[in-house]
Amino acid sequence: MKAPIRLALIWHFHQPDYTDPATGAAAMPWTRLHALKDYADMAAFLARHPAVRATFNVVPTLLDQLSALSSGGARPDPFLALALKDPADLSFEERAFVIGHFFSLNRDMMAVGLKRLNELYALRGDAPAAEIGKIVVERFDDQALTDLQVLFHMAWSGPLLQSDPLIAGLRARGRGFTADDKRALF
């Protein structure tokens, strides 16, 4: 019988410091979104499999950002700030930003089961985010924007969050989200 394999699992978690020194808000959403999709899921996986040993190396700038997010004291990043707004209150530029940037995800992997998100992408087209113009923006009514605000964040939710009854129910419904749905999600 061969000796067991000794395997070391080492996860290096890093994110640049996205905090804007002038505003104190994160300029980009990536720390928040990766926390929703990855960080909690990895800890939950290890909790379910206590025989598995792993080391997590978390850089200080990531810890600082996660701490600010978890305390509730962090100002919202631009993506979250626009997701929280009622689409009727979005300016043309804000609507273009949502349409241009709320597909910033690996759709082949993260949009599985989110048919409406793929429908909205087809409505948007393949133009780079900076080139989203009036013709594309006019294709999105307030309901389409509300759906996109919700679906973007559901796509960034990992298995742990997807098992939550609220999110599972929203995913099952898939479209026609309301302001109350957004409030409950966020």
PyMOL commands that place a pseudoatom at each C-alpha (Angstrom):
pseudoatom trace, name=CA, resn=MET, resi=1, chain=A, elem=C, hetatm=0, pos=[0.000, 0.000, 0.000]
pseudoatom trace, name=CA, resn=LYS, resi=2, chain=A, elem=C, hetatm=0, pos=[1.315, 3.405, -0.974]
pseudoatom trace, name=CA, resn=ALA, resi=3, chain=A, elem=C, hetatm=0, pos=[1.739, 6.151, 1.584]
pseudoatom trace, name=CA, resn=PRO, resi=4, chain=A, elem=C, hetatm=0, pos=[-1.017, 8.790, 1.542]
pseudoatom trace, name=CA, resn=ILE, resi=5, chain=A, elem=C, hetatm=0, pos=[-0.387, 11.932, -0.425]
pseudoatom trace, name=CA, resn=ARG, resi=6, chain=A, elem=C, hetatm=0, pos=[0.308, 14.963, 1.697]
pseudoatom trace, name=CA, resn=LEU, resi=7, chain=A, elem=C, hetatm=0, pos=[-1.344, 17.886, -0.029]
pseudoatom trace, name=CA, resn=ALA, resi=8, chain=A, elem=C, hetatm=0, pos=[-1.191, 21.504, 1.057]
pseudoatom trace, name=CA, resn=LEU, resi=9, chain=A, elem=C, hetatm=0, pos=[-4.037, 23.752, -0.083]
pseudoatom trace, name=CA, resn=ILE, resi=10, chain=A, elem=C, hetatm=0, pos=[-2.997, 27.374, 0.106]
pseudoatom trace, name=CA, resn=TRP, resi=11, chain=A, elem=C, hetatm=0, pos=[-5.402, 30.061, -1.057]
pseudoatom trace, name=CA, resn=HIS, resi=12, chain=A, elem=C, hetatm=0, pos=[-3.995, 33.525, -1.601]
pseudoatom trace, name=CA, resn=PHE, resi=13, chain=A, elem=C, hetatm=0, pos=[-6.743, 36.134, -1.402]
pseudoatom trace, name=CA, resn=HIS, resi=14, chain=A, elem=C, hetatm=0, pos=[-5.831, 39.561, -2.628]
pseudoatom trace, name=CA, resn=GLN, resi=15, chain=A, elem=C, hetatm=0, pos=[-7.571, 42.610, -3.973]
pseudoatom trace, name=CA, resn=PRO, resi=16, chain=A, elem=C, hetatm=0, pos=[-6.044, 45.987, -4.670]
pseudoatom trace, name=CA, resn=ASP, resi=17, chain=A, elem=C, hetatm=0, pos=[-7.209, 48.738, -2.375]
pseudoatom trace, name=CA, resn=TYR, resi=18, chain=A, elem=C, hetatm=0, pos=[-10.156, 50.162, -4.282]
pseudoatom trace, name=CA, resn=THR, resi=19, chain=A, elem=C, hetatm=0, pos=[-10.901, 52.812, -1.644]
pseudoatom trace, name=CA, resn=ASP, resi=20, chain=A, elem=C, hetatm=0, pos=[-10.986, 56.307, -3.090]
pseudoatom trace, name=CA, resn=PRO, resi=21, chain=A, elem=C, hetatm=0, pos=[-9.065, 58.419, -0.563]
pseudoatom trace, name=CA, resn=ALA, resi=22, chain=A, elem=C, hetatm=0, pos=[-11.150, 61.509, -1.347]
pseudoatom trace, name=CA, resn=THR, resi=23, chain=A, elem=C, hetatm=0, pos=[-14.565, 59.909, -0.789]
pseudoatom trace, name=CA, resn=GLY, resi=24, chain=A, elem=C, hetatm=0, pos=[-13.801, 56.852, 1.342]
pseudoatom trace, name=CA, resn=ALA, resi=25, chain=A, elem=C, hetatm=0, pos=[-15.947, 54.775, -1.022]
pseudoatom trace, name=CA, resn=ALA, resi=26, chain=A, elem=C, hetatm=0, pos=[-14.718, 51.865, -3.073]
pseudoatom trace, name=CA, resn=ALA, resi=27, chain=A, elem=C, hetatm=0, pos=[-14.180, 52.965, -6.656]
pseudoatom trace, name=CA, resn=MET, resi=28, chain=A, elem=C, hetatm=0, pos=[-14.750, 49.433, -7.940]
pseudoatom trace, name=CA, resn=PRO, resi=29, chain=A, elem=C, hetatm=0, pos=[-17.061, 46.639, -6.677]
pseudoatom trace, name=CA, resn=TRP, resi=30, chain=A, elem=C, hetatm=0, pos=[-14.699, 43.681, -6.927]
pseudoatom trace, name=CA, resn=THR, resi=31, chain=A, elem=C, hetatm=0, pos=[-13.974, 43.162, -3.219]
pseudoatom trace, name=CA, resn=ARG, resi=32, chain=A, elem=C, hetatm=0, pos=[-17.689, 43.200, -2.394]
pseudoatom trace, name=CA, resn=LEU, resi=33, chain=A, elem=C, hetatm=0, pos=[-18.630, 40.972, -5.317]
pseudoatom trace, name=CA, resn=HIS, resi=34, chain=A, elem=C, hetatm=0, pos=[-15.900, 38.404, -4.690]
pseudoatom trace, name=CA, resn=ALA, resi=35, chain=A, elem=C, hetatm=0, pos=[-16.949, 38.294, -1.048]
pseudoatom trace, name=CA, resn=LEU, resi=36, chain=A, elem=C, hetatm=0, pos=[-20.489, 37.439, -2.201]
pseudoatom trace, name=CA, resn=LYS, resi=37, chain=A, elem=C, hetatm=0, pos=[-19.345, 34.804, -4.661]
pseudoatom trace, name=CA, resn=ASP, resi=38, chain=A, elem=C, hetatm=0, pos=[-16.163, 33.278, -3.288]
pseudoatom trace, name=CA, resn=TYR, resi=39, chain=A, elem=C, hetatm=0, pos=[-14.874, 34.106, 0.163]
pseudoatom trace, name=CA, resn=ALA, resi=40, chain=A, elem=C, hetatm=0, pos=[-17.824, 32.991, 2.285]
pseudoatom trace, name=CA, resn=ASP, resi=41, chain=A, elem=C, hetatm=0, pos=[-18.312, 29.900, 0.126]
pseudoatom trace, name=CA, resn=MET, resi=42, chain=A, elem=C, hetatm=0, pos=[-14.766, 28.716, 0.701]
pseudoatom trace, name=CA, resn=ALA, resi=43, chain=A, elem=C, hetatm=0, pos=[-15.121, 29.045, 4.472]
pseudoatom trace, name=CA, resn=ALA, resi=44, chain=A, elem=C, hetatm=0, pos=[-18.484, 27.253, 4.339]
pseudoatom trace, name=CA, resn=PHE, resi=45, chain=A, elem=C, hetatm=0, pos=[-16.946, 24.441, 2.283]
pseudoatom trace, name=CA, resn=LEU, resi=46, chain=A, elem=C, hetatm=0, pos=[-14.256, 23.900, 4.896]
pseudoatom trace, name=CA, resn=ALA, resi=47, chain=A, elem=C, hetatm=0, pos=[-16.847, 23.979, 7.677]
pseudoatom trace, name=CA, resn=ARG, resi=48, chain=A, elem=C, hetatm=0, pos=[-18.751, 21.171, 5.913]
pseudoatom trace, name=CA, resn=HIS, resi=49, chain=A, elem=C, hetatm=0, pos=[-15.549, 19.139, 5.437]
pseudoatom trace, name=CA, resn=PRO, resi=50, chain=A, elem=C, hetatm=0, pos=[-13.597, 19.384, 8.693]
pseudoatom trace, name=CA, resn=ALA, resi=51, chain=A, elem=C, hetatm=0, pos=[-11.029, 16.794, 7.599]
pseudoatom trace, name=CA, resn=VAL, resi=52, chain=A, elem=C, hetatm=0, pos=[-9.857, 19.068, 4.798]
pseudoatom trace, name=CA, resn=ARG, resi=53, chain=A, elem=C, hetatm=0, pos=[-7.074, 21.384, 5.840]
pseudoatom trace, name=CA, resn=ALA, resi=54, chain=A, elem=C, hetatm=0, pos=[-6.329, 24.598, 4.027]
pseudoatom trace, name=CA, resn=THR, resi=55, chain=A, elem=C, hetatm=0, pos=[-4.472, 27.813, 4.590]
pseudoatom trace, name=CA, resn=PHE, resi=56, chain=A, elem=C, hetatm=0, pos=[-5.928, 31.158, 3.584]
pseudoatom trace, name=CA, resn=ASN, resi=57, chain=A, elem=C, hetatm=0, pos=[-3.470, 33.963, 3.061]
pseudoatom trace, name=CA, resn=VAL, resi=58, chain=A, elem=C, hetatm=0, pos=[-5.443, 37.219, 3.106]
pseudoatom trace, name=CA, resn=VAL, resi=59, chain=A, elem=C, hetatm=0, pos=[-3.567, 40.411, 2.323]
pseudoatom trace, name=CA, resn=PRO, resi=60, chain=A, elem=C, hetatm=0, pos=[-4.074, 43.347, 4.712]
pseudoatom trace, name=CA, resn=THR, resi=61, chain=A, elem=C, hetatm=0, pos=[-5.718, 45.627, 2.110]
pseudoatom trace, name=CA, resn=LEU, resi=62, chain=A, elem=C, hetatm=0, pos=[-8.336, 42.967, 1.468]
pseudoatom trace, name=CA, resn=LEU, resi=63, chain=A, elem=C, hetatm=0, pos=[-8.970, 42.516, 5.207]
pseudoatom trace, name=CA, resn=ASP, resi=64, chain=A, elem=C, hetatm=0, pos=[-9.382, 46.270, 5.624]
pseudoatom trace, name=CA, resn=GLN, resi=65, chain=A, elem=C, hetatm=0, pos=[-11.901, 46.447, 2.774]
pseudoatom trace, name=CA, resn=LEU, resi=66, chain=A, elem=C, hetatm=0, pos=[-13.841, 43.396, 3.999]
pseudoatom trace, name=CA, resn=SER, resi=67, chain=A, elem=C, hetatm=0, pos=[-13.921, 44.850, 7.506]
pseudoatom trace, name=CA, resn=ALA, resi=68, chain=A, elem=C, hetatm=0, pos=[-15.300, 48.150, 6.189]
pseudoatom trace, name=CA, resn=LEU, resi=69, chain=A, elem=C, hetatm=0, pos=[-17.937, 46.288, 4.161]
pseudoatom trace, name=CA, resn=SER, resi=70, chain=A, elem=C, hetatm=0, pos=[-19.000, 44.076, 7.053]
pseudoatom trace, name=CA, resn=SER, resi=71, chain=A, elem=C, hetatm=0, pos=[-19.276, 46.980, 9.485]
pseudoatom trace, name=CA, resn=GLY, resi=72, chain=A, elem=C, hetatm=0, pos=[-21.825, 48.681, 7.269]
pseudoatom trace, name=CA, resn=GLY, resi=73, chain=A, elem=C, hetatm=0, pos=[-19.780, 51.859, 7.485]
pseudoatom trace, name=CA, resn=ALA, resi=74, chain=A, elem=C, hetatm=0, pos=[-18.449, 51.726, 3.941]
pseudoatom trace, name=CA, resn=ARG, resi=75, chain=A, elem=C, hetatm=0, pos=[-19.997, 54.027, 1.359]
pseudoatom trace, name=CA, resn=PRO, resi=76, chain=A, elem=C, hetatm=0, pos=[-21.373, 52.079, -1.597]
pseudoatom trace, name=CA, resn=ASP, resi=77, chain=A, elem=C, hetatm=0, pos=[-19.226, 51.545, -4.660]
pseudoatom trace, name=CA, resn=PRO, resi=78, chain=A, elem=C, hetatm=0, pos=[-20.603, 53.020, -7.921]
pseudoatom trace, name=CA, resn=PHE, resi=79, chain=A, elem=C, hetatm=0, pos=[-22.146, 49.686, -8.958]
pseudoatom trace, name=CA, resn=LEU, resi=80, chain=A, elem=C, hetatm=0, pos=[-24.030, 49.266, -5.692]
pseudoatom trace, name=CA, resn=ALA, resi=81, chain=A, elem=C, hetatm=0, pos=[-25.040, 52.934, -5.586]
pseudoatom trace, name=CA, resn=LEU, resi=82, chain=A, elem=C, hetatm=0, pos=[-26.627, 52.601, -9.034]
pseudoatom trace, name=CA, resn=ALA, resi=83, chain=A, elem=C, hetatm=0, pos=[-28.192, 49.231, -8.214]
pseudoatom trace, name=CA, resn=LEU, resi=84, chain=A, elem=C, hetatm=0, pos=[-29.928, 50.775, -5.210]
pseudoatom trace, name=CA, resn=LYS, resi=85, chain=A, elem=C, hetatm=0, pos=[-31.476, 53.592, -7.256]
pseudoatom trace, name=CA, resn=ASP, resi=86, chain=A, elem=C, hetatm=0, pos=[-34.910, 53.360, -8.804]
pseudoatom trace, name=CA, resn=PRO, resi=87, chain=A, elem=C, hetatm=0, pos=[-34.405, 53.128, -12.588]
pseudoatom trace, name=CA, resn=ALA, resi=88, chain=A, elem=C, hetatm=0, pos=[-36.854, 56.026, -13.076]
pseudoatom trace, name=CA, resn=ASP, resi=89, chain=A, elem=C, hetatm=0, pos=[-34.387, 58.215, -11.143]
pseudoatom trace, name=CA, resn=LEU, resi=90, chain=A, elem=C, hetatm=0, pos=[-31.316, 57.239, -13.194]
pseudoatom trace, name=CA, resn=SER, resi=91, chain=A, elem=C, hetatm=0, pos=[-29.859, 59.843, -15.534]
pseudoatom trace, name=CA, resn=PHE, resi=92, chain=A, elem=C, hetatm=0, pos=[-29.042, 58.859, -19.109]
pseudoatom trace, name=CA, resn=GLU, resi=93, chain=A, elem=C, hetatm=0, pos=[-25.360, 58.446, -18.148]
pseudoatom trace, name=CA, resn=GLU, resi=94, chain=A, elem=C, hetatm=0, pos=[-26.263, 56.253, -15.164]
pseudoatom trace, name=CA, resn=ARG, resi=95, chain=A, elem=C, hetatm=0, pos=[-28.547, 54.088, -17.306]
pseudoatom trace, name=CA, resn=ALA, resi=96, chain=A, elem=C, hetatm=0, pos=[-25.728, 53.701, -19.846]
pseudoatom trace, name=CA, resn=PHE, resi=97, chain=A, elem=C, hetatm=0, pos=[-23.328, 52.731, -17.029]
pseudoatom trace, name=CA, resn=VAL, resi=98, chain=A, elem=C, hetatm=0, pos=[-25.703, 50.056, -15.688]
pseudoatom trace, name=CA, resn=ILE, resi=99, chain=A, elem=C, hetatm=0, pos=[-26.305, 48.641, -19.165]
pseudoatom trace, name=CA, resn=GLY, resi=100, chain=A, elem=C, hetatm=0, pos=[-22.613, 48.803, -20.012]
pseudoatom trace, name=CA, resn=HIS, resi=101, chain=A, elem=C, hetatm=0, pos=[-21.172, 47.410, -16.792]
pseudoatom trace, name=CA, resn=PHE, resi=102, chain=A, elem=C, hetatm=0, pos=[-23.751, 45.132, -15.178]
pseudoatom trace, name=CA, resn=PHE, resi=103, chain=A, elem=C, hetatm=0, pos=[-22.680, 42.300, -17.451]
pseudoatom trace, name=CA, resn=SER, resi=104, chain=A, elem=C, hetatm=0, pos=[-19.170, 42.338, -15.937]
pseudoatom trace, name=CA, resn=LEU, resi=105, chain=A, elem=C, hetatm=0, pos=[-19.149, 38.640, -15.171]
pseudoatom trace, name=CA, resn=ASN, resi=106, chain=A, elem=C, hetatm=0, pos=[-18.395, 35.326, -16.801]
pseudoatom trace, name=CA, resn=ARG, resi=107, chain=A, elem=C, hetatm=0, pos=[-21.844, 34.725, -18.284]
pseudoatom trace, name=CA, resn=ASP, resi=108, chain=A, elem=C, hetatm=0, pos=[-21.030, 31.139, -19.329]
pseudoatom trace, name=CA, resn=MET, resi=109, chain=A, elem=C, hetatm=0, pos=[-20.466, 30.200, -15.692]
pseudoatom trace, name=CA, resn=MET, resi=110, chain=A, elem=C, hetatm=0, pos=[-22.240, 32.780, -13.552]
pseudoatom trace, name=CA, resn=ALA, resi=111, chain=A, elem=C, hetatm=0, pos=[-25.429, 33.324, -15.567]
pseudoatom trace, name=CA, resn=VAL, resi=112, chain=A, elem=C, hetatm=0, pos=[-26.394, 29.642, -15.666]
pseudoatom trace, name=CA, resn=GLY, resi=113, chain=A, elem=C, hetatm=0, pos=[-30.097, 29.464, -14.881]
pseudoatom trace, name=CA, resn=LEU, resi=114, chain=A, elem=C, hetatm=0, pos=[-30.542, 33.227, -15.294]
pseudoatom trace, name=CA, resn=LYS, resi=115, chain=A, elem=C, hetatm=0, pos=[-32.294, 33.244, -18.663]
pseudoatom trace, name=CA, resn=ARG, resi=116, chain=A, elem=C, hetatm=0, pos=[-33.443, 36.860, -18.320]
pseudoatom trace, name=CA, resn=LEU, resi=117, chain=A, elem=C, hetatm=0, pos=[-29.840, 38.036, -17.846]
pseudoatom trace, name=CA, resn=ASN, resi=118, chain=A, elem=C, hetatm=0, pos=[-28.905, 36.482, -21.183]
pseudoatom trace, name=CA, resn=GLU, resi=119, chain=A, elem=C, hetatm=0, pos=[-31.999, 38.027, -22.809]
pseudoatom trace, name=CA, resn=LEU, resi=120, chain=A, elem=C, hetatm=0, pos=[-30.914, 41.430, -21.519]
pseudoatom trace, name=CA, resn=TYR, resi=121, chain=A, elem=C, hetatm=0, pos=[-27.399, 40.881, -22.826]
pseudoatom trace, name=CA, resn=ALA, resi=122, chain=A, elem=C, hetatm=0, pos=[-28.839, 40.139, -26.282]
pseudoatom trace, name=CA, resn=LEU, resi=123, chain=A, elem=C, hetatm=0, pos=[-30.785, 43.419, -25.996]
pseudoatom trace, name=CA, resn=ARG, resi=124, chain=A, elem=C, hetatm=0, pos=[-27.561, 45.232, -25.046]
pseudoatom trace, name=CA, resn=GLY, resi=125, chain=A, elem=C, hetatm=0, pos=[-25.326, 43.713, -27.736]
pseudoatom trace, name=CA, resn=ASP, resi=126, chain=A, elem=C, hetatm=0, pos=[-21.566, 43.305, -27.742]
pseudoatom trace, name=CA, resn=ALA, resi=127, chain=A, elem=C, hetatm=0, pos=[-20.530, 46.959, -27.789]
pseudoatom trace, name=CA, resn=PRO, resi=128, chain=A, elem=C, hetatm=0, pos=[-17.882, 47.899, -25.221]
pseudoatom trace, name=CA, resn=ALA, resi=129, chain=A, elem=C, hetatm=0, pos=[-19.318, 49.552, -22.107]
pseudoatom trace, name=CA, resn=ALA, resi=130, chain=A, elem=C, hetatm=0, pos=[-17.884, 52.945, -23.074]
pseudoatom trace, name=CA, resn=GLU, resi=131, chain=A, elem=C, hetatm=0, pos=[-19.756, 52.820, -26.397]
pseudoatom trace, name=CA, resn=ILE, resi=132, chain=A, elem=C, hetatm=0, pos=[-23.262, 52.211, -25.015]
pseudoatom trace, name=CA, resn=GLY, resi=133, chain=A, elem=C, hetatm=0, pos=[-25.280, 54.989, -26.646]
pseudoatom trace, name=CA, resn=LYS, resi=134, chain=A, elem=C, hetatm=0, pos=[-28.805, 56.273, -26.913]
pseudoatom trace, name=CA, resn=ILE, resi=135, chain=A, elem=C, hetatm=0, pos=[-30.089, 53.500, -29.185]
pseudoatom trace, name=CA, resn=VAL, resi=136, chain=A, elem=C, hetatm=0, pos=[-29.062, 50.784, -26.715]
pseudoatom trace, name=CA, resn=VAL, resi=137, chain=A, elem=C, hetatm=0, pos=[-30.198, 52.728, -23.637]
pseudoatom trace, name=CA, resn=GLU, resi=138, chain=A, elem=C, hetatm=0, pos=[-33.649, 53.221, -25.175]
pseudoatom trace, name=CA, resn=ARG, resi=139, chain=A, elem=C, hetatm=0, pos=[-34.047, 49.431, -25.495]
pseudoatom trace, name=CA, resn=PHE, resi=140, chain=A, elem=C, hetatm=0, pos=[-34.099, 49.152, -21.690]
pseudoatom trace, name=CA, resn=ASP, resi=141, chain=A, elem=C, hetatm=0, pos=[-37.283, 50.241, -19.943]
pseudoatom trace, name=CA, resn=ASP, resi=142, chain=A, elem=C, hetatm=0, pos=[-37.411, 50.646, -16.162]
pseudoatom trace, name=CA, resn=GLN, resi=143, chain=A, elem=C, hetatm=0, pos=[-38.421, 46.996, -15.660]
pseudoatom trace, name=CA, resn=ALA, resi=144, chain=A, elem=C, hetatm=0, pos=[-35.485, 45.747, -17.736]
pseudoatom trace, name=CA, resn=LEU, resi=145, chain=A, elem=C, hetatm=0, pos=[-33.131, 47.915, -15.667]
pseudoatom trace, name=CA, resn=THR, resi=146, chain=A, elem=C, hetatm=0, pos=[-34.607, 46.687, -12.382]
pseudoatom trace, name=CA, resn=ASP, resi=147, chain=A, elem=C, hetatm=0, pos=[-34.201, 43.111, -13.579]
pseudoatom trace, name=CA, resn=LEU, resi=148, chain=A, elem=C, hetatm=0, pos=[-30.589, 43.846, -14.548]
pseudoatom trace, name=CA, resn=GLN, resi=149, chain=A, elem=C, hetatm=0, pos=[-29.830, 45.468, -11.171]
pseudoatom trace, name=CA, resn=VAL, resi=150, chain=A, elem=C, hetatm=0, pos=[-31.080, 42.339, -9.384]
pseudoatom trace, name=CA, resn=LEU, resi=151, chain=A, elem=C, hetatm=0, pos=[-29.750, 39.717, -11.792]
pseudoatom trace, name=CA, resn=PHE, resi=152, chain=A, elem=C, hetatm=0, pos=[-26.231, 41.163, -11.807]
pseudoatom trace, name=CA, resn=HIS, resi=153, chain=A, elem=C, hetatm=0, pos=[-26.002, 40.698, -8.053]
pseudoatom trace, name=CA, resn=MET, resi=154, chain=A, elem=C, hetatm=0, pos=[-27.638, 37.283, -8.119]
pseudoatom trace, name=CA, resn=ALA, resi=155, chain=A, elem=C, hetatm=0, pos=[-25.097, 36.179, -10.735]
pseudoatom trace, name=CA, resn=TRP, resi=156, chain=A, elem=C, hetatm=0, pos=[-22.364, 37.291, -8.341]
pseudoatom trace, name=CA, resn=SER, resi=157, chain=A, elem=C, hetatm=0, pos=[-23.898, 35.249, -5.498]
pseudoatom trace, name=CA, resn=GLY, resi=158, chain=A, elem=C, hetatm=0, pos=[-22.074, 32.021, -4.760]
pseudoatom trace, name=CA, resn=PRO, resi=159, chain=A, elem=C, hetatm=0, pos=[-23.633, 28.698, -3.768]
pseudoatom trace, name=CA, resn=LEU, resi=160, chain=A, elem=C, hetatm=0, pos=[-23.957, 29.666, -0.091]
pseudoatom trace, name=CA, resn=LEU, resi=161, chain=A, elem=C, hetatm=0, pos=[-26.071, 32.718, -0.924]
pseudoatom trace, name=CA, resn=GLN, resi=162, chain=A, elem=C, hetatm=0, pos=[-27.951, 30.893, -3.691]
pseudoatom trace, name=CA, resn=SER, resi=163, chain=A, elem=C, hetatm=0, pos=[-29.182, 28.409, -1.096]
pseudoatom trace, name=CA, resn=ASP, resi=164, chain=A, elem=C, hetatm=0, pos=[-30.802, 31.244, 0.891]
pseudoatom trace, name=CA, resn=PRO, resi=165, chain=A, elem=C, hetatm=0, pos=[-34.608, 30.977, 0.465]
pseudoatom trace, name=CA, resn=LEU, resi=166, chain=A, elem=C, hetatm=0, pos=[-34.949, 34.614, -0.615]
pseudoatom trace, name=CA, resn=ILE, resi=167, chain=A, elem=C, hetatm=0, pos=[-32.338, 34.355, -3.353]
pseudoatom trace, name=CA, resn=ALA, resi=168, chain=A, elem=C, hetatm=0, pos=[-33.520, 30.898, -4.405]
pseudoatom trace, name=CA, resn=GLY, resi=169, chain=A, elem=C, hetatm=0, pos=[-37.033, 32.324, -4.798]
pseudoatom trace, name=CA, resn=LEU, resi=170, chain=A, elem=C, hetatm=0, pos=[-35.814, 35.311, -6.805]
pseudoatom trace, name=CA, resn=ARG, resi=171, chain=A, elem=C, hetatm=0, pos=[-33.724, 33.041, -9.037]
pseudoatom trace, name=CA, resn=ALA, resi=172, chain=A, elem=C, hetatm=0, pos=[-36.694, 30.735, -9.597]
pseudoatom trace, name=CA, resn=ARG, resi=173, chain=A, elem=C, hetatm=0, pos=[-38.895, 33.678, -10.592]
pseudoatom trace, name=CA, resn=GLY, resi=174, chain=A, elem=C, hetatm=0, pos=[-36.121, 35.010, -12.832]
pseudoatom trace, name=CA, resn=ARG, resi=175, chain=A, elem=C, hetatm=0, pos=[-37.698, 38.306, -13.929]
pseudoatom trace, name=CA, resn=GLY, resi=176, chain=A, elem=C, hetatm=0, pos=[-40.207, 41.006, -13.119]
pseudoatom trace, name=CA, resn=PHE, resi=177, chain=A, elem=C, hetatm=0, pos=[-38.386, 42.139, -9.983]
pseudoatom trace, name=CA, resn=THR, resi=178, chain=A, elem=C, hetatm=0, pos=[-39.726, 44.979, -7.849]
pseudoatom trace, name=CA, resn=ALA, resi=179, chain=A, elem=C, hetatm=0, pos=[-38.264, 47.664, -5.625]
pseudoatom trace, name=CA, resn=ASP, resi=180, chain=A, elem=C, hetatm=0, pos=[-39.234, 45.456, -2.657]
pseudoatom trace, name=CA, resn=ASP, resi=181, chain=A, elem=C, hetatm=0, pos=[-37.279, 42.559, -4.168]
pseudoatom trace, name=CA, resn=LYS, resi=182, chain=A, elem=C, hetatm=0, pos=[-34.214, 44.820, -4.507]
pseudoatom trace, name=CA, resn=ARG, resi=183, chain=A, elem=C, hetatm=0, pos=[-34.511, 46.013, -0.913]
pseudoatom trace, name=CA, resn=ALA, resi=184, chain=A, elem=C, hetatm=0, pos=[-34.794, 42.433, 0.341]
pseudoatom trace, name=CA, resn=LEU, resi=185, chain=A, elem=C, hetatm=0, pos=[-31.812, 41.322, -1.772]
pseudoatom trace, name=CA, resn=PHE, resi=186, chain=A, elem=C, hetatm=0, pos=[-29.530, 44.130, -0.680]
for i in range(1, 186): cmd.bond("trace and resi %d" % i, "trace and resi %d" % (i + 1))
show_as sticks, trace
zoom trace
